[in-house]
Amino acid sequence: MLFSWMALIAGAILALAFAPLHIYSFAFLSPALLCCLWIKSTPKKASWLGFLFGLGFFGVGVSWVSVSIHNFGNVAMWLTWLVTLGFVAFLSLFILIPGYCFSRFFSHKPLAIQCLCVFPALWLISEYLRSVLLTGLPWLLLGYSQTVSFLQGYAPIFGTYGLSLCAVFLAGSLTLILLSRTLTERLIGLSIILLIVIPTWFLHGKVWAHAKGNVVKASLIQGNFDQFLKWDSHTLQTILDTYLKLSKDNLDSQIIVWPEAAIPYYPSQLPNYMDQINSLGQEHNITFILGAPTFEKSTQRYFNSLFMMGNQQGQYNKQRLVPFGEYTPWGAVINPFLASFSIPMSNFSPGNSDQPSLTGKHFTIAPFICYEIIYPQFVIKHIHHSDLVVVINDDGWFGRSMALSQHLQMAQMAAQETNRYVLFCSNTGITAIINPLGEVLNTAPIDQQAVVSGNVYAMQGNTPLMQWGYYPVMTLTLLLLLLAVIF
């Protein structure tokens, strides 16, 4: 019973390593405790402890999904919490299974192998599988917690997964030092810690890319329209007028960004308004970037789209759609059980993976819509030939929950990984301008109408991560597992 409570609490504490609290040391201490528990457990017990750890972790870390389900899905509170619990329990399986494998196949291995090979490898493989299986949900990968830690210098070299591996290496080393009865093993654990920590002194603040061209002023419009009003046709004109007015107040900018679905209507049905935006941009030499739903008549498909307007033209259709929010996976099977849901924008199609880059007058832009920015491999591939990142989103679906801070933190990681400026524009917040070191330069309060302005540069040059991707990290992970099998 004691071990069960320890696992549950350790998981809950791990969620505090992420935004908004940023107690990043919990990303080492909490997994270290889990590793200790697994070492002392049978396969059945280790599975249960892993599941409880997951319930604590995801129960605290992603329970905000209940806000969207209840407030905008018209679902009864009891059913909301039942669905949320099912979601959390499903994610917890990605910690249950490594726990079983740890105890079932590696319990007879030397302590050093368990702590420094088995535990890090199983953790990272689990994170990777959680990112790609089914629709994939790489939310709260351990590496994301390190955006403000001493490990952040590794971000442009090894990326999110690499930071996760560093964190569990530290956790395994702490476990080895704590449990080992031999001086040699303790020295090995200490050596691993020093091997990870010492290089961070030299990597801190290092930028692998460099600025090109002149400074450019960007303004991000946070319209702050309530979701219930935003999709009410009677509010449409107010929304259109507000965004246009706030933009006209910032005509000294070279880039003006509106959030996801800022125009809650098909642009093809608003030709005069769209022409007005184009004319304004061309007259004042401004690139407008804004979100709106679109309908493709030739294929009868709907898209969640981003438009580039004004002095440059372009369109991007979102590729990574939110399950049950923007589309229904396995619809033929699941739709009968979701009849009570009425969340808007639930029939979108994913955009093509080979969409051309959005090239503006000052930048080549890597566009992301909403949670596309949280997929590590997708981010690196998408940004590879771009010098500025633009993320438009609408986190108003999740109220004032920690989802907003977590989402921003993952955008900060993208900035660190690629050494690019990130323009992160949201309907209700958090809206922010992020520099290539992942630092928030300017931001706006949540649930307030505001304009966030700041100077940005096009950044040229690839970080090591952009050059070789995640192959080194994944190769090392598999080598660790191979070593565990052999020794």
C-alpha angles and dihedrals in degrees: 000000000000092000090050093054091045091053093047093048093043090055092049091049091052090064088063090064088074132067135327094032098030095199088160096174088073086069087070101033099046096050088044089059090048090051090052091051093049093050090057097044142087117238091262093048093044090052091051093047091049090051092050090047088053092048090054094043100045093030089064098028103049105017087113088087085083090069093062095040095051103033100040104020095056090230122154115253095244091052091044092058091043091054091044091050090050090051092049091046091052092052089047089064087073088067097035093059096051088049091055093046092047094055099032100050107019108033091105094054123105114274093246091054091049094050102038103031113019101040097046093043096049092046094052094044088052092051091049093050091048088054096053111024118101103338092338126231113204091174113141097011105176092244092063090068090066100068091110100029132098087261094066091096088072092059097088090046106042104009129208096323090047091054089049089053092049090051094051090044087057090046092050092047091052089050091050092050091048099046104031120102095197128080091220094060092045090052090050090053091048091048092054090051092050091045089057099038104043097061090054089071089064097038097051110116095001114146116197095192128059135218119258130193127001129324113272127205116228127190123197117201116215101193095182100208118168112243093237091053096038093065094041109105090216090065096050097095092048090052093048093047093048096053092045093049094048089049093050088053089060104045090135088075124096093206126036118185128196121192132255112301089359084156102050092197138067110278090217087066092053104053096150093050093047090048088052091055092047092049092048091052095046093046094051098031093245130150110219118202117188143155130239139150115256137197123213108208096194093060099022089233132141123219137191098228144189119208131203110206141165117042090007132034132213146125135217125191118208113255103187107059126194110249113240090002100066101009139003115241114218086009097178090060102034104036094078089059094048100054091119093059118098105170111151121244097034101141104061125139123219118255121243118276092227099060113148121253119266104242116192131182093266103020149029100229129212103207124205128180118209116308096004085097092068097065106094099202093041091052095052093046093045097048097042097104098028134092101200132040122215121189119185118186146153110221091167086105087076100047116215094328127135088264088086094056092042091052091051090049091056090051088052088054090053089054091051094046094052102024090232132136111251124209105202110189123181135177098231100008172313094089115169147156112227126196126220091269091058094253118144106237099181133003143169130229119259118263095016130113105241148145119230113202132180146141121269137175135214106250121217128197134048127262117229089258091056090052101049103016120203096321095106093049094047092044091052090049092054091046090054090053091047091051089051091053094047099043 
